[in-house]
């Protein structure tokens, strides 16, 4: 993670990169800040949300290092209700 320096409005922005297995678990909020929830206190509705399946099986079969591209995402309806 890299930090972008704060500017006139005194905000801190961070760039975060996620890799394939990063969504497999989460740490309790109390690991990051005093007074935050332990895992038993995190409401389950905070842990689920809309999702999209992007099927690139054929491309990945020919290239095990295949990465999803913008072209793969074009034409997919990603509007959620």
Secondary structure, DSSP 8 states (H G I E B T S, - for coil): -EEE---TT---EEE----TTGGG----GGGTSTT---GGGS-GGGS---------HHHHHH-TT----HHHHTT------
